[in-house]
Amino acid sequence: MKNSLIWQRKILSNNLRVLLYPRKSALTTQIGVGINYGANLDPDSKLGLAHFLEHMISGGSQRRINHSREIEFLGGISNFQTNHEYTYCFVDILPEKISEASKILSELLFDSTFEIEKLNIERKIILNELNDILDDPNEIIHYMLKECLFRNHPIKREIIGSKNSLKSLTISDLVQAHEFYYNLPNMILIITGRFLEKDIDDILNNFLSKNSSEIPFKRPIFFEKGKPKKSKQKSKAGINQTYIKIGARTVSSKHPDSHVLDLISTILGDGTSSRLFIKVREKLGLTYNISTCNDFGLDYGLFSIDCSVKPRKKDYTIKVVQKEVKKLCNEKVKETELQKAKDIIKSELLRIVDSPVVFPEFITSCEIKYETEYAILDYLKKISTTTSQDILEIAEKYLSENKLSSVALSPV
């Protein structure tokens, strides 16, 4: 199994990073491209630019729209998405269509021509997307908690931007961002599934034929120095439940405590045998679902717990959750419970590796954060050697009651 958790990693002379993961049993091929440009890099005056540009890559001209549709006529599927740290483009294609699909993808990524008519259409589409987010209670409390925990870091901002920023973005803004970020040294090319050596050459030829800067982009690191707010509350019409999110600022991806926080998240809220599920749902019947998340990036970390409850049960539920977290800070986890959490994390990782759609983006994220083909093996080694004493110390270090913030969104 060890070899199946390693991918091939190459850095070409023009600084393009190439990740290869052939699967002998695969029947399709996946081609992914990660661009080292996400929402955290947008200037305050141009919030949502990275996400807007991602929309324009596939829909910014009639030629682009035709190209995007050609993928489907080749029997493939495609997806384009933006997060806080990178943009990701993906096609899943029949092996005999690799050359045509990679040519289309390279045309989309390197073409710097956008049409004003399509920009105005995409602006309307993204404003509708933003309205969907603003209607979603889970999205609202997610950003409420970020606003409590982060005073300066761009992680607190909406990936999609604001209504005002979206209305002000221009063709010139898009072209400048495209010219600066969409070049080979700032990209990661991922090929997984069924392919031969000649297929790699075809894909590379389609990408390397494009004019591109060969100067690597040096990503800035953001620091958070502000003191977190303890709590925040809002009300919203049209909802029946109070949505709660409790969390703390933690550590970035490369920090030695990060994997321990993953185990703590699993112990508290992953699955029907987790502590919070048993206490808050099964024993007290306070919620339909409760979950935890340890989210981290290159220069931030965020641990969170969320659920929805009857409005009159809000304060009580927060106290119950805080009490369960406090137990982890004061009492050692039993070895059987710790081993269960380790096995859950391992099996979740293996399911990601098994997924032809999820895995290419996963190794894109690994490359951005760790820059090694051994990321999974390194991580599993850290998980396997974590002790109950580590859990106790890290829980106390980051999740003691005085470090927790809570937010609530209640009905009007």
N, C-alpha and C positions, 0 to 999 in steps of 0.2 A: 504493500500500500504506500510505502514511503515515496517511491518514485512518482506515483500518481498525484502527489500533492506538490510537485515541483513543475514549473513551466520553464520553457527556454526563454532567455532574456538576452537581447543583443542591443548594442548601441552603435548605430551606423556612423560613418565618418561625418555626416551632416547633422549628427546629434539626434536623429529620429530614433526613438526607443521602440523596439519590436518585441512583442511577447507572443510566443507560439505554444499552443497546447493541442497537439493532435490526439484524436480519439479513434482508435481502430474500429470501434463498433458504431461510430456515428454515421448517419445517413445524410446529414446536411452540414453546411459550413457557416460559421459565424465570423463576420469581419466587424471589428469595433474600432473606433478612434476616440481617444480621450484627448481633450484640449485643456491645457493647464490654465484655464480661465473660468472662474466661477463668480458668483454674485459678490463674494467678499472683496473682490478686486475692483468692483464698480466704484467710481468716485461718488461722493455724496450728492453731487449735482446731477448725476446720471444713473440713479438707482434703477435697476431692472435692465440695464444695457446688455449684460451677458445673456440673459434669458431672451430678450427681444432679438438679439442677433441669432440665437439658436433657432428661433421661429423663422427668421428670414433666410436661414441656410436652406430650408426645404420649401419655403413659400414666398420668398422675396422677389420673385419674377416669374413670368409665365414659363420661361425655360426651366427654372428650378422646379416648378410644380410638375412639369412634364417629366423631368428626370426622376423625381420622387415616385411618380406613378409607374415609371418603367420598371422599378424594382418589383412591383406587384405583377407586372406582365411577365417578369422572369420567374414568377412563382415564389418570390421572396416576401419578407416582411421587413419593415424598418422602424426605427424609433430614434427620437432626438430628445435629449433632456439636459437640464441644467441644475446643479446644486450649488452649495456655497463655495465649493473649491474647484470644480471642473465642469466642463461641458462634455457630453458623451453622445456619440452617434453610433448606430448599430444596424447591421443588416444580417438577416439569416437567410441563406440562399441555397439552392441546389448546387452541388459540387461542379456540375458542368457549366454553371453560369457564373463562376467566380470572377473570371476576367471582366465580363460585362458589368457585373455589379460593383466591382472595385473601381472601375473606370467612372461609373456614375457617381459613386461616393466621393471620389477625388475631385470630380468636376464641381460637385456641390460645395465641398469644403474650400476649394481654392479660388473659385470664381468670386470676384469682388464687386460684381455688378448687382445693384438692387434697384427696383422700380418704385417710384413714389406712390403709385396707385396701390401696389401690393403692400407697401409700408402702412398706408392708411387702413387697409383691410386687416392686416395683422394687428395693428394697434387696437382696433375694435374687438378682435378675437381675444387678445390678451386682457383687455379691460373686462370682458365677460369672464375670463378665467379668474381675474382678481376678485370680481363680485362673488364667484363661487367660493373662493377662499374666505372672503369676509362674511359669508353666510354660514360657514362651517364652524360650529362651536369648538371642535377639537383643534382646528387651525388657530382660532382666536386665542385659546388659552396657551397654546404652544408658544406663540409670540409674546403673550403676556408674561410668561415665565422668563423668556429670554430677556425681555426688557427689565425685569427685576434683577436678574443675575449679571447682565452685561450692560455697563453704562457707556463704554466706548467702543468695544469690539464690534466689527461689522456683522458678526453672526446674529446679532439682535434684529437685523433688518430683514424685511421680506425679500426673498429671492426674486420675486416678480416685479418688485418696485412699488411705487405708489401711483395713484391716479394722476397727480400733478407731474411726477417725473416721466411717466409713460407718455403723457400728452406733449412733453417738451422734447423728446428724443427725435433726432433728425437722421436723414440719410448720411450726412457727413459724420455723425457720431458712430454710426454702424460701420462705415468704410474705415474710419480710423482704428476702431477696435479690431476689426477684421484684419487689417494690415499688420497690427502690432502682435496679435495673439495667434492668428491662424496661420502658423508656419511650422515647418517640419521639426525644428528643435524644441518646439513647445507642444509637440504631439506624441501620443503613444498609440502605436498601431498594434491591434490584437487580432490574432487569427486562431480560432479554435474549431474543433470538430473534424470533419473529413477533408483533407487536402494533401497534395503531393508537393514535392520540392519545386516543380515547375509552376505550381499555383502560387507559391510564395513569390517566385520571380515575376509572375504576371502582376500580382498585386503591387509589389514594390515598384515595378516599372511604371505603373499607373500613377503612383504617388511621387516617385522621384523625378518624373518628367516635368513636374510643376516647378516654376520659379519660386524660390523661397529663401528667406534669410537662413543663415547657418549659425547665427549667434544665439546661444541658449538664453532663455529668459530666467532671470533671477527673481524668484518670488519673494515679496516682502513678508515679514512675520509681524503679526499684530499682537499687541500686549494689552491685557486688561488690568487696570490699576484701580478702577472704581469699586467702591464698597457696595455689595448687593443690597437691594431693598428686601425687607422682610416679607411683605405681602402686597397684594394688589387685588382689587375686586372691581368687576364691571357687571352691568346688567344688559340683557338683550331680549327683545320681544320675539315671540314665536317659538320659544323653547319651553320644555316642561321640566327638565332636570337642571340641577346645578352641576356644572362641569368643574372638576378640581384637578389641579396639577401641582405637585410638590416636588421640589428639586434642589440641586446644589451645583455650584460651579466646581468642576473637577480638573482633569488633566488632559493633555494632548495625546495623540496616538503613540508617540515614541516614549512617553514617560513610563518608567518601570512599574507604576501603580495601575496603569490602564487596564491590564488584563484581570487584575484582582477585582476591579469595579465591575467588569463583565460577569464574573462569578457571583458577586453580590447581587447584581441585577437578576441573574438567573434564579438564585435562591429566593429572592423576594417575590418575583412576579412572572416567572416564565413557566406557564403550564398550570394544569389543574392541581398539581401537588405542591405548588409554591406557597410560601407562607401567607402572602397577602390574599391570594385567591381563596385559600382555606378559611382565613380569619374574616375577611371583609365580605366575601360572597357566601361561602358555604355555611359558616357559623352564624353570621349576623344578618345576612340577606340584604346588605346595604346597597349593592350594585349588581348590575348584570355582568360587567367585566371590569377587571383592574389589571393594569400592565405596568411594566417598568422598562426603561431604556437607558443604556449608557452610550451616549452619542459623543463622538470625539473627532477632531480633525487635526490638521497640522499644528494649530496654535490655540486650540480651545478644547474644553471638555464640559459636558453637561449630563448630569444624572437626573432622571425624572421618573415620577410615578403618577399615573393618571387614572381617573374613573369619573363616573357621573352618578349622582345620588339625588334623592328627594331634597328640595331646598332646606327643609327643616333639619335634615340630617348632616348638613355640610360640616358644621363645627365638630360634631361628634366623630364623623368619618376621618377628618384631618387628625384628630387626637389618636384615633385607633391606628392609623397608618404610622404616625410618628412614634407610637409606642412599639410597633413591630420593628421599625428601623432601629430604635434605641436598643432593643434586645440584641441585635447584631453588633452593636457597639460595646455591649457589656458582657455578652455570653458567647463562649466559643461554639461554633457550629459543630455538630456531630460529624464524624468521619463519613458515615453513610450518606448524609445529606450533601456533604461537600462532593463526594464521589458522584452522586446523582447529577449534581450541577455540572461537573466536569464532563460526564458522559453526554448530557444534553447539548453542551456547547460543541463537543466533538461531532456529534451526529448532525447538528445543524450546519456545521461547516462542510461536512461530507455531502449533505444534500445540495448545498450551493455548488460544490464541485460537480455534482451529477447533473446540474441544470444547464443545458446549452444556452438558455436565454440569460440567466442570472450570472453565471460564472464569468463571462467576458467583462462585464462591468465591475464585478468584484475584484478581478486582478488589476483592472484599471485603477481602482481605489487603492489597492495594495501598492502599486507602483508609485502613485502620488505620495502616499504616506510613508512607505518603507524602502522603496527603491531596491528590492531584492526579490529574486525568484523563490527564495526559501521562506517567505513571509508566513505561510501556513504552518510549516514545520516549526519555525521559531516560536510562533504563538502557542501551538499545542504543547511544546516543551515547557513553556512558562506556566500554562494552565495546569499541566500534570504535576508540577513541583510546588504549586501553591498549597500552603498549609492553613489549618483553621486559625492559627495565630495570625497569619497574614490577613485573613478576612477580618478578624477582630480589630487589628491595628488600622487597617485601611478604612474600615467602616467608621471608626472613631475619628480618624483624621479628616474625612471629607463629609460624613453624613450625621455628625452629632447635631442635636436639636438646634443649637445656636447657629449652625451653618445652613440650615434648611430655609428655603423660601416657599411660600404657597400662594397660588392664585386661584380665583374662583369666578366663574361666569354664571350668573343666576338669571332666572326669568324676571321680567319686569313686573 
